[in-house]
Amino acid sequence: MGDQPELSARLEELVREGKLEEARDLVSELHPSDLADLIESMDLPDRVALLRVLPRDLASESLAEMEEEEEPEEILAALEPSEGAELIRELDYDDAVDLVAELEPEDRARLLAALPIEEAGEIRGLLRYEEDTAGGIMDTQLVRVFSHLTAAEAIEEVRRQGREVDNFYTVFVVDEGFHLLGSVTLADLILADPDRRVAELVEPVPAVVHPEDDQEKAGRLMSRYNLVSLPVVDQFGVLLGRITFDDVLDVLEAEQTEDILRLAGTSQGEELRATWWEAAKKRLPWLLLNLGTASLGASVIYHFTETIADMVILAVVMPVVAGLGGNAGTQALAVTVRRLALDAEARRNRWSILGKEFLVGAANGAVVGAFAAVAAALLDGHPLLGLVVWLAMMGNQTVGSLAGSFFPTLLDRLGIDPAVASSVFVTALTDMTGFLFLLGLGSAILL
């Protein structure tokens, strides 16, 4: 796209000087995604002024490509209802719904009133689905043919419907009640004898989703079966719409970002482009929670102050035992969350993961603990110190691996997103048990 900062500055200058035609010519050849980045750097009045002079297709696609936290719906609300309706009409229904859903009720009503009755009805129908469901990313515009048609009749129907549908990848086959029977490829239609029935060419679809299903399920199915288009059906098998791969890419990116933030103990409400003040407010509750959990570990240390005073070497070893236990827990947590998200077999055998992680933790703890034990014994010279360090290290690594797999497995069993079992809780537990193992064994064996 060239030098974006320079282009952005030039665009803002032209808009503020009222040279809107020059601004339009400057960006008219840009891809909508690149133009969206430029628009996001502008103030609302400048955004509105620029979109008003852009070609409708470019303006609408750029609006749809803007990040959610940049609040593109504010631009729609600032436009006249007729202007906003023109932009909405250029979009696929799923993209249009994403924008309309974020409007205030009054602005939404005015915009829908400015749309043709049929299109407004389609959007209202999609608005009833939750944002994070398959219905929330579904597009009702698709190409479908009846099974009783001949190949020649079906081709004519595809030509007719295809003029109204952008980027259709699949021709769905339905019966007279619009129940999904399967799909047929364009190649099969074209190569078939013109009088051959579509019912003889139809192939079953490998997967379907219901509109109430989680959007992440749609993403997993499309990834599993390498689909470019996934049909959405109701409880009776009636074809309602389709989900395309470009929508799923956005879903997977959003879900992975959310999981990463949760695993790090950060609120999912924090946007990556948030200001320092917004980020600080979002992270503060987690830090306060962390303060509380860390205090539990500190209370263990306080309980063994006499032991530490008699064996100062234990204070040197404590962060090593606790830190490695926390690392083992974080590793198990990340692997378990990912396994539960991707592997249906893991969901059917959730608790078998615990046995595996127990063995992993014990084995790694025994090996790492042996190295730590030798180092501690050489450092202090006490023959039994190595034994204490080895037992504490092995025990805490085992606890860490078990905790890292147990918390997400339990939450998944309860129907809660397993990523909320963040490392804040796992590391707090391993700190506390690490101190307890080391100082407790030290008191019992060394003193």
C-alpha positions in Angstrom: 0.0 0.0 0.0 3.0 2.2 0.0 4.0 4.5 2.9 0.8 4.3 5.1 1.7 7.1 7.6 2.5 9.5 4.8 -0.7 8.5 2.9 -2.8 8.8 6.0 -1.4 12.3 6.7 -2.1 13.4 3.1 -5.6 12.0 3.2 -6.5 13.8 6.4 -5.1 17.0 5.1 -7.2 16.9 1.9 -10.4 16.0 3.8 -9.9 18.8 6.4 -9.2 21.3 3.6 -12.4 20.2 1.9 -10.6 18.8 -1.2 -12.8 15.7 -1.1 -12.5 14.9 -4.8 -8.7 14.8 -4.5 -9.1 12.6 -1.4 -11.4 10.3 -3.3 -8.9 10.0 -6.2 -6.1 9.4 -3.8 -7.6 6.3 -2.3 -10.0 5.0 -5.0 -7.6 2.3 -6.1 -6.9 1.0 -2.6 -8.2 -2.4 -1.3 -11.0 -1.9 1.2 -9.0 -3.4 4.0 -6.2 -0.9 3.4 -8.6 2.0 3.1 -10.3 0.8 6.4 -6.9 1.3 8.2 -6.7 4.8 6.9 -10.3 5.7 7.9 -9.6 4.4 11.4 -7.0 7.0 11.9 -9.4 9.8 11.2 -11.9 11.7 13.4 -15.6 10.9 13.0 -16.5 14.1 11.0 -13.6 13.4 8.5 -14.7 9.7 8.3 -18.2 10.7 7.4 -17.1 13.3 4.9 -14.8 10.9 3.1 -17.3 8.0 2.9 -19.8 10.3 1.4 -17.6 11.0 -1.7 -16.3 7.4 -2.2 -17.9 5.0 -4.6 -20.7 3.1 -2.8 -19.1 -0.3 -3.1 -15.7 0.9 -1.9 -17.3 2.8 1.0 -19.4 -0.1 2.2 -16.7 -2.7 2.0 -14.2 -0.4 3.8 -16.9 0.1 6.5 -17.3 -3.6 6.9 -13.5 -4.1 7.1 -13.1 -1.7 10.0 -12.2 -3.1 13.4 -15.1 -3.5 15.8 -13.4 -1.4 18.5 -13.2 1.5 16.0 -17.0 1.7 16.1 -17.8 1.9 12.4 -21.5 2.0 13.4 -20.9 5.6 14.5 -20.4 6.5 10.8 -23.6 4.9 9.8 -25.4 6.7 12.6 -23.9 10.0 11.5 -25.0 9.6 7.9 -28.5 10.3 6.7 -30.7 7.1 6.8 -30.9 7.0 3.0 -27.1 7.3 2.7 -26.6 4.5 5.3 -29.1 2.3 3.6 -27.3 2.6 0.3 -24.1 1.4 1.9 -25.9 -1.5 3.7 -27.4 -2.6 0.4 -23.9 -3.2 -1.0 -23.0 -5.6 1.7 -23.7 -9.3 2.2 -26.4 -9.8 4.8 -24.0 -11.2 7.4 -21.7 -8.1 7.1 -24.7 -5.8 7.1 -26.1 -7.4 10.3 -22.8 -7.0 12.1 -23.0 -3.2 11.5 -26.7 -2.7 12.1 -26.6 -4.7 15.3 -24.2 -2.2 16.9 -26.5 0.8 16.3 -28.6 2.3 19.0 -32.3 1.2 18.7 -33.4 4.6 17.3 -30.7 4.7 14.7 -31.3 1.1 13.8 -35.0 1.7 13.3 -34.4 4.7 11.0 -31.9 2.8 8.9 -34.1 -0.2 8.5 -37.0 2.0 7.6 -34.9 3.4 4.7 -34.2 0.0 3.3 -36.5 -1.9 0.9 -39.0 -4.0 2.8 -37.6 -7.4 1.7 -34.0 -6.5 2.6 -35.0 -4.9 5.9 -36.9 -8.1 6.7 -33.9 -10.3 6.0 -31.7 -8.2 8.3 -34.4 -8.2 11.1 -34.5 -11.9 10.8 -30.8 -12.3 11.3 -30.7 -9.8 14.1 -32.5 -12.3 16.4 -29.5 -14.5 16.5 -26.8 -13.9 19.1 -23.6 -12.4 17.8 -21.4 -15.4 18.7 -23.7 -18.0 17.1 -23.7 -19.6 13.6 -26.8 -17.6 12.9 -24.9 -14.4 13.8 -22.4 -14.9 10.9 -24.8 -16.6 8.5 -25.6 -15.1 5.1 -29.0 -15.9 3.8 -28.0 -15.1 0.2 -27.1 -18.4 -1.5 -27.6 -20.4 -4.6 -30.0 -23.4 -4.3 -31.8 -25.5 -6.8 -34.6 -28.0 -6.6 -33.8 -31.7 -6.9 -36.5 -32.3 -9.5 -34.9 -29.9 -12.0 -32.9 -31.2 -15.0 -29.3 -30.2 -15.3 -30.2 -27.7 -18.0 -32.9 -26.1 -15.9 -30.6 -26.0 -12.8 -27.9 -24.2 -14.8 -30.4 -21.5 -15.8 -31.4 -21.2 -12.2 -27.8 -20.8 -11.1 -27.3 -18.1 -13.6 -30.4 -16.3 -12.4 -29.6 -16.5 -8.7 -25.9 -16.0 -9.2 -26.5 -12.4 -10.4 -27.8 -11.6 -6.9 -25.3 -13.5 -4.8 -21.6 -12.5 -4.4 -18.9 -15.2 -4.2 -21.0 -18.3 -4.2 -18.9 -21.5 -4.0 -21.5 -24.1 -3.6 -24.9 -24.9 -5.2 -27.2 -26.4 -2.6 -29.9 -28.9 -3.5 -33.3 -28.8 -1.7 -36.7 -30.5 -2.1 -40.0 -28.7 -2.5 -40.1 -27.9 1.2 -36.6 -26.4 1.1 -35.1 -29.2 3.1 -31.4 -29.6 2.4 -30.6 -32.7 0.4 -27.0 -32.0 -0.4 -25.0 -30.1 -2.9 -23.9 -30.3 -6.5 -20.8 -29.0 -8.2 -20.9 -26.6 -11.2 -18.7 -29.1 -13.0 -21.2 -31.9 -12.6 -24.0 -29.7 -13.8 -22.2 -28.5 -16.8 -20.9 -31.9 -17.8 -24.1 -33.8 -17.1 -26.6 -34.7 -19.8 -29.0 -31.7 -20.1 -32.0 -33.9 -19.3 -30.5 -35.6 -16.3 -32.2 -34.8 -13.0 -30.3 -33.0 -10.3 -31.4 -35.7 -7.8 -29.1 -38.0 -9.6 -26.1 -35.6 -9.2 -26.5 -34.5 -5.6 -23.8 -35.3 -3.1 -24.3 -35.3 0.7 -22.7 -32.4 2.6 -20.1 -33.5 5.2 -21.4 -31.2 7.9 -24.2 -28.7 8.8 -24.8 -26.4 11.7 -27.9 -25.0 13.4 -28.2 -21.2 13.8 -28.0 -21.5 17.6 -24.7 -23.4 17.5 -21.6 -21.6 18.7 -19.7 -19.9 15.8 -16.5 -21.6 16.9 -18.2 -25.0 16.1 -18.7 -23.7 12.5 -15.1 -22.8 12.3 -14.0 -26.3 13.6 -16.2 -28.1 11.1 -15.0 -26.0 8.1 -11.4 -26.6 9.1 -12.0 -30.3 9.7 -13.7 -31.0 6.3 -11.8 -28.3 4.3 -15.1 -26.5 3.4 -15.4 -23.2 1.7 -19.1 -23.0 2.5 -21.1 -24.5 5.4 -24.9 -24.8 5.2 -27.0 -23.7 8.2 -30.3 -25.6 8.7 -33.1 -25.4 11.3 -34.2 -28.3 13.5 -36.3 -29.7 10.6 -33.4 -29.6 8.1 -34.7 -26.6 6.2 -31.9 -24.6 4.6 -31.6 -21.2 6.2 -28.3 -19.8 4.9 -24.6 -20.5 4.6 -21.3 -19.6 6.4 -18.3 -18.9 4.1 -14.7 -19.4 4.9 -13.9 -15.6 5.0 -16.3 -15.2 7.9 -14.8 -18.2 9.7 -11.3 -16.8 9.4 -12.5 -13.7 11.4 -14.2 -15.9 13.9 -11.1 -18.1 14.5 -8.9 -15.0 14.8 -11.2 -13.5 17.4 -11.6 -16.7 19.4 -7.8 -17.3 19.4 -7.2 -13.8 20.6 -9.8 -14.2 23.3 -8.2 -17.4 24.5 -4.7 -15.9 24.5 -5.9 -13.0 26.6 -7.7 -15.3 29.0 -4.7 -17.6 29.4 -2.6 -14.6 30.2 -5.0 -13.5 32.9 -6.2 -10.5 30.9 -9.8 -9.5 30.5 -11.3 -10.4 27.1 -12.8 -6.9 27.0 -9.5 -5.4 26.5 -9.0 -4.4 22.9 -5.6 -4.7 21.3 -5.8 -1.0 20.2 -7.0 0.3 23.5 -5.4 3.4 25.1 -3.1 3.0 28.1 -5.8 4.1 30.4 -8.4 1.7 29.0 -5.8 -1.2 29.2 -4.9 -0.3 32.8 -8.6 -0.4 33.9 -9.1 -3.8 32.2 -6.0 -5.4 33.7 -6.3 -3.9 37.2 -9.0 -6.4 38.4 -6.8 -9.3 37.4 -3.8 -7.8 39.2 -5.9 -7.3 42.3 -7.0 -10.9 42.1 -3.4 -12.0 41.6 -2.5 -10.0 44.7 -5.0 -12.0 46.7 -3.8 -15.4 45.4 -0.1 -14.4 45.8 -0.9 -13.6 49.4 -1.8 -17.2 50.0 1.7 -18.2 49.0 3.1 -15.5 51.2 1.1 -16.8 54.2 2.9 -20.2 53.8 6.3 -18.5 53.9 5.2 -16.5 57.0 4.1 -19.8 58.7 7.7 -21.2 58.2 9.7 -18.1 59.2 11.6 -20.1 61.9 12.5 -22.8 59.4 13.8 -20.2 56.9 15.8 -18.5 59.7 17.5 -21.8 60.6 18.0 -22.8 56.9 18.5 -19.7 54.8 19.4 -21.9 51.8 15.7 -22.8 51.6 14.9 -19.1 50.8 17.3 -19.3 47.9 15.7 -22.5 46.5 12.0 -21.4 47.0 11.6 -19.3 43.8 13.2 -22.1 41.8 10.7 -24.7 43.0 7.7 -22.4 42.7 8.7 -21.0 39.3 9.3 -24.4 37.6 6.0 -25.7 39.0 4.2 -22.7 37.6 5.9 -23.2 34.2 4.8 -26.8 34.2 1.2 -25.8 35.0 1.2 -23.2 32.3 2.4 -25.7 29.7 -0.3 -28.2 30.7 -2.9 -25.5 30.7 -2.1 -24.3 27.2 -1.9 -27.8 25.8 -5.1 -28.9 27.5 -7.1 -25.9 26.3 -5.9 -26.4 22.8 -6.7 -30.1 22.8 -10.2 -29.5 24.1 -10.8 -26.8 21.5 -9.7 -28.9 18.5 -10.0 -32.6 19.4 -13.5 -34.1 19.8 -11.9 -37.3 21.0 -10.4 -35.4 23.9 -13.8 -34.2 24.9 -15.1 -37.7 25.1 -12.2 -38.8 27.2 -11.6 -35.6 29.2 -10.4 -37.2 32.4 -7.8 -39.4 30.7 -5.8 -36.2 30.1 -5.2 -35.9 33.9 -3.5 -39.3 34.0 -1.2 -38.3 31.2 -0.3 -34.9 32.7 0.3 -36.6 36.1 2.9 -38.8 34.5 4.4 -35.9 32.5 4.7 -33.8 35.6 6.2 -36.5 37.8 8.7 -37.6 35.1 9.9 -34.0 34.4 9.9 -33.1 38.0 12.1 -36.1 38.9 14.6 -35.2 36.2 14.7 -31.5 36.8 14.5 -32.0 40.5 17.6 -34.2 40.3 19.7 -31.5 38.7 18.4 -28.9 41.2 19.0 -31.3 44.1 22.7 -31.8 43.1 23.2 -28.1 42.7 21.6 -27.3 46.1 23.6 -30.0 47.9 26.8 -28.8 46.4 25.9 -25.2 47.3 25.1 -25.8 51.0 26.9 -29.1 51.7 24.0 -30.6 53.7 23.5 -34.2 52.5 19.7 -34.3 53.0 19.1 -30.9 51.4 19.3 -32.5 47.9 16.6 -35.0 48.9 14.3 -32.2 50.2 14.7 -30.2 47.0 14.2 -33.3 44.8 11.0 -34.3 46.5 9.6 -30.7 46.5 10.5 -30.2 42.9 8.9 -33.4 41.8 5.8 -32.9 43.9 5.3 -29.3 42.7 5.8 -30.1 39.0 3.2 -32.9 39.4 0.8 -30.6 41.1 1.4 -27.9 38.4 0.7 -30.4 35.5 -2.4 -31.7 37.2 -3.7 -28.2 38.0 -3.1 -27.1 34.4 -5.1 -29.9 33.0 -7.7 -30.3 35.8 -9.1 -26.7 35.8 -9.8 -26.4 32.0 -11.1 -30.0 31.9 -13.5 -29.3 34.8 -14.8 -26.0 33.3 -15.2 -27.7 29.9 -17.3 -30.4 31.5 -19.4 -27.7 33.1 -20.0 -26.0 29.8 -17.7 -23.1 30.6 -15.0 -21.8 28.3 -11.9 -23.7 29.5 -9.6 -20.7 28.7 -10.9 -18.9 31.7 -8.8 -21.2 33.9 -6.0 -18.7 33.5 -2.4 -19.0 34.5 -3.2 -16.6 37.4 -4.8 -19.4 39.3 -2.4 -22.1 38.3 0.7 -20.2 39.2 -0.8 -19.1 42.5 -1.5 -22.8 43.3 2.0 -23.9 42.4 3.6 -21.0 44.4 1.7 -22.1 47.4 2.3 -25.8 47.1 5.9 -25.3 46.1 6.6 -23.3 49.3 4.6 -25.8 51.3 6.5 -28.8 49.9 9.9 -27.3 50.3 9.5 -25.7 53.7 7.4 -28.5 55.1 9.8 -31.2 54.1 12.7 -29.0 55.2 11.2 -28.7 58.7 10.5 -32.4 58.9 13.8 -33.7 57.5 16.5 -31.0 58.0 15.6 -29.7 61.5 
